[in-house]
Amino acid sequence: MHWLFLGTAILFETIGTTALQASQQFTRPGPSAIVVVSYALSFYLLSLTLRYMPVGVVYATWSGLGICFIAAIAYLVFGQRLDWPAVLGIAMIISGIVVIQLFSNTATH
């Protein structure tokens, strides 16, 4: 169940960050409301995940996957391109998450 909490927290964080860009610095009420609600839900679900997993692993996974998803959305939706160093950095984030999940004893499986 904790993986469902974490996955949904990542989903809401991604929605909130996408809406943050669409809110145009909180000048558009609809996307601004989505930011607030999405982040509130994300942090609530993140707190539920912390009942089962250590904060370092949870936060690394939540923020790392959020970064990767937002970079993809920024490219697809907003036309924001990344250079090769940025792509390499994101690949390293994904690699770090994989290493934690596969080899760390602190990540609950």
C-alpha positions as CSV (number, residue, x, y, z in Angstrom):
1,M,0.0,0.0,0.0
2,H,2.9,2.4,0.7
3,W,4.0,2.2,-2.9
4,L,0.5,3.3,-4.0
5,F,0.7,6.2,-1.6
6,L,4.1,7.2,-3.0
7,G,3.1,6.8,-6.6
8,T,0.0,8.9,-6.1
9,A,2.0,11.5,-4.2
10,I,4.4,11.7,-7.2
11,L,1.4,12.0,-9.5
12,F,-0.1,14.9,-7.6
13,E,3.3,16.6,-7.3
14,T,3.7,16.4,-11.0
15,I,0.3,17.8,-11.6
16,G,0.9,20.6,-9.2
17,T,4.2,21.5,-10.8
18,T,2.7,21.4,-14.2
19,A,-0.1,23.7,-13.0
20,L,2.5,26.0,-11.4
21,Q,3.9,26.7,-14.9
22,A,0.4,27.1,-16.3
23,S,-0.6,29.5,-13.5
24,Q,1.7,32.1,-14.9
25,Q,3.1,33.1,-11.5
26,F,-0.3,32.6,-9.8
27,T,-2.1,35.1,-12.1
28,R,-4.6,32.5,-13.4
29,P,-7.0,31.3,-10.7
30,G,-7.8,27.8,-12.1
31,P,-4.2,26.5,-12.4
32,S,-3.3,28.3,-9.2
33,A,-6.0,26.3,-7.3
34,I,-4.8,23.1,-8.9
35,V,-1.3,23.9,-7.6
36,V,-2.5,24.3,-4.0
37,V,-4.8,21.2,-4.0
38,S,-2.3,19.0,-5.8
39,Y,0.6,19.9,-3.5
40,A,-1.6,19.4,-0.4
41,L,-2.7,16.0,-1.6
42,S,0.9,15.1,-2.5
43,F,2.3,16.0,0.9
44,Y,-0.5,14.2,2.7
45,L,0.2,11.0,0.7
46,L,3.9,11.5,1.2
47,S,3.3,11.7,5.0
48,L,1.4,8.4,4.8
49,T,4.3,6.8,3.0
50,L,6.6,7.9,5.8
51,R,4.8,5.4,8.1
52,Y,6.4,2.6,6.2
53,M,9.6,3.9,4.6
54,P,12.5,6.1,5.7
55,V,12.3,9.8,4.8
56,G,15.6,9.8,2.8
57,V,14.4,7.0,0.5
58,V,10.9,8.4,0.2
59,Y,12.1,11.9,-0.6
60,A,14.7,10.8,-3.0
61,T,12.2,8.7,-5.0
62,W,9.4,11.4,-4.8
63,S,11.6,14.3,-5.8
64,G,13.7,12.4,-8.3
65,L,10.8,10.9,-10.2
66,G,9.0,14.2,-10.0
67,I,12.0,15.9,-11.7
68,C,12.0,13.3,-14.5
69,F,8.3,13.5,-15.1
70,I,8.3,17.3,-15.1
71,A,11.2,17.4,-17.5
72,A,9.2,15.2,-19.9
73,I,6.0,17.2,-19.5
74,A,7.9,20.5,-20.0
75,Y,9.3,19.1,-23.2
76,L,6.0,17.7,-24.5
77,V,3.6,20.4,-23.3
78,F,5.6,23.6,-23.0
79,G,8.2,22.9,-25.7
80,Q,11.1,23.4,-23.3
81,R,14.1,21.5,-24.5
82,L,17.0,20.1,-22.5
83,D,20.6,20.0,-23.5
84,W,22.8,16.9,-23.2
85,P,24.2,17.7,-19.7
86,A,20.6,18.1,-18.4
87,V,19.5,14.8,-20.0
88,L,22.6,13.1,-18.5
89,G,21.8,14.5,-15.1
90,I,18.2,13.2,-15.3
91,A,19.5,9.8,-16.4
92,M,21.8,9.8,-13.3
93,I,18.7,10.6,-11.1
94,I,16.9,7.7,-12.5
95,S,20.0,5.5,-12.0
96,G,20.2,6.6,-8.4
97,I,16.6,5.7,-7.8
98,V,17.1,2.3,-9.4
99,V,20.2,1.6,-7.3
100,I,18.2,2.5,-4.1
101,Q,15.3,0.3,-5.0
102,L,17.4,-2.7,-6.1
103,F,20.3,-2.7,-3.6
104,S,19.4,-0.7,-0.5
105,N,18.2,-2.5,2.6
106,T,16.5,0.7,3.8
107,A,14.0,0.7,0.9
108,T,11.1,-1.6,1.8
109,H,10.1,-4.1,-0.9
